[in-house]
Amino acid sequence: MRKLENSELERKSIEAFKQSEKTPLILVLDDIRSLHNIGSVFRTADAFLIEKIYLCGITATPPNKEIHKTALGATETVSWEHNDNVLEVINKLKEENITTLAIEQVESAVFLQDFKVEKDKKYALVFGNEVYGVSQEAVAICDGCIEIPQLGTKHSLNISVSAGIVVWEFFKQFNN
């Protein structure tokens, strides 16, 4: 077995990325404090051709040196927009017939492994603050909630890890 050289990876140019068909998935980041988490989510979004990221509330926006450290240029490829109010974003997405799902531990949440992606739908996944998660107000107006099952003592994952897990599952299902 041999590691591939960068030249063998067939990486897209920024222009090719922008013109590529996107995974019908939008990420909504609400009040994310860590610039490294924001950058990591951008990098994940780039890897899976995610349509767009909404940065809400106190979530920092590019250009930012700390975001760039983990995004490694993904802020140049992935479409993004900032809005102070996550509730406005969720309502706007719902008006566009996009299914909104909070990634949170709530009553009646569907475990990620049990959620079936409908390939004819577009989804928006709402990820919340590192300490408080998705706000109750946002949970209440979402179309549903998905929970990542956890068996340890913490029952808490880093937001960038959560985004990676959920995006991968949706990507797999969209492409099966």
C-alpha positions in Angstrom: 0.0 0.0 0.0 1.2 3.5 -0.9 0.0 6.9 0.2 -1.3 9.0 -2.7 0.6 12.1 -3.7 -1.4 15.4 -3.7 -1.1 15.5 -7.5 -3.0 12.1 -7.6 -6.0 13.3 -5.6 -7.8 15.0 -8.5 -8.7 18.0 -6.4 -11.2 20.4 -7.8 -10.3 24.0 -8.5 -12.3 26.7 -6.8 -14.2 27.3 -10.0 -14.8 23.6 -10.6 -16.1 23.3 -7.0 -18.5 26.2 -7.5 -19.9 24.7 -10.7 -20.2 21.2 -9.3 -23.6 19.7 -8.5 -24.0 20.1 -4.7 -25.3 17.8 -2.1 -28.8 19.1 -1.3 -27.7 20.0 2.3 -27.5 23.3 4.1 -25.7 23.7 7.4 -26.9 26.2 10.0 -24.4 27.1 12.7 -25.9 29.0 15.6 -23.8 30.9 18.2 -20.7 28.8 17.6 -17.9 30.3 19.8 -14.9 28.3 18.5 -13.3 29.7 15.4 -11.6 26.3 14.9 -15.0 24.5 15.0 -16.3 26.9 12.3 -13.3 26.3 10.1 -13.6 22.5 10.6 -17.3 22.6 9.5 -16.3 24.6 6.4 -13.7 21.9 5.6 -16.3 19.2 6.0 -18.7 21.1 3.9 -16.1 21.4 1.1 -15.3 17.7 1.3 -18.9 16.7 0.7 -19.9 19.5 -1.7 -22.4 21.0 0.7 -24.6 23.7 -0.8 -24.3 26.4 1.8 -23.5 27.3 5.4 -25.5 29.9 7.4 -23.5 31.5 10.2 -25.9 32.8 12.8 -25.7 34.9 16.0 -22.2 35.2 17.4 -20.7 32.7 14.9 -17.7 34.4 13.4 -17.4 34.9 9.7 -14.6 34.7 7.2 -12.1 36.2 6.5 -10.6 35.3 9.8 -7.1 34.0 10.5 -8.3 31.4 13.1 -11.1 30.1 10.9 -8.6 29.8 8.0 -6.3 27.6 10.1 -8.8 24.8 10.1 -10.8 25.6 7.0 -7.6 25.5 4.8 -9.3 27.6 2.0 -12.8 26.0 2.2 -14.2 29.5 3.0 -13.4 30.3 -0.6 -15.3 27.3 -2.0 -18.3 26.8 0.2 -21.1 29.4 -0.1 -22.0 31.1 3.2 -24.1 33.8 4.6 -24.4 35.5 8.0 -27.6 36.3 9.8 -27.9 37.5 13.4 -31.1 35.6 13.9 -31.2 31.8 13.5 -35.0 31.8 13.8 -35.2 34.0 10.7 -32.9 31.6 8.8 -34.9 28.5 9.8 -38.2 30.2 8.8 -36.8 31.4 5.5 -35.5 27.8 4.7 -38.9 26.4 5.6 -40.6 28.9 3.3 -38.4 27.5 0.5 -39.7 23.9 1.3 -36.4 22.9 2.8 -36.8 20.3 5.6 -35.1 21.8 8.8 -33.7 19.4 11.3 -32.0 20.3 14.6 -29.1 18.1 15.7 -30.0 17.8 19.3 -31.0 15.5 22.2 -34.7 16.1 22.6 -37.9 14.1 23.3 -38.9 12.2 20.2 -35.7 12.7 18.3 -34.9 10.2 15.6 -31.5 8.5 16.1 -29.2 9.2 13.2 -29.0 5.6 12.1 -32.8 5.4 11.9 -33.3 8.5 9.8 -34.0 7.9 6.2 -33.0 10.6 3.8 -35.5 11.3 1.1 -33.5 11.9 -2.1 -36.1 14.3 -3.6 -35.8 16.7 -0.6 -33.4 19.3 0.4 -32.4 19.4 4.1 -31.0 22.1 6.5 -29.2 20.8 9.6 -29.1 23.1 12.6 -26.1 22.8 14.9 -26.0 24.8 18.2 -23.6 26.3 20.6 -20.8 24.3 22.2 -22.3 24.6 25.7 -26.1 25.0 25.3 -26.7 23.2 22.0 -29.6 24.3 19.7 -31.9 26.7 21.5 -35.3 25.6 22.5 -36.8 28.3 20.3 -35.0 26.9 17.2 -35.8 23.3 18.1 -39.5 24.2 18.4 -39.7 25.6 14.8 -37.6 22.9 13.1 -39.4 20.1 11.2 -37.7 17.5 13.4 -34.7 16.5 15.4 -31.9 14.0 14.9 -29.9 12.7 17.7 -26.4 11.0 17.5 -26.6 8.1 19.9 -23.9 8.2 22.5 -23.1 5.6 25.1 -20.4 7.1 27.3 -20.6 9.4 30.3 -20.4 12.8 28.5 -23.3 12.6 26.0 -21.8 15.5 24.2 -19.7 15.8 21.0 -17.7 18.7 19.7 -19.8 20.6 17.1 -17.4 19.9 14.3 -17.4 16.2 15.1 -21.2 16.2 15.2 -21.3 18.0 11.8 -18.9 15.5 10.3 -20.8 12.5 11.5 -24.2 13.7 10.4 -23.0 15.1 7.0 -21.3 11.8 6.2 -24.5 9.9 7.0 -26.6 12.2 4.8 -24.0 12.1 2.0 -23.9 8.3 2.1 -27.7 8.1 1.8 -28.0 10.7 -0.9 -25.4 8.8 -3.0 -26.7 5.2 -2.5 
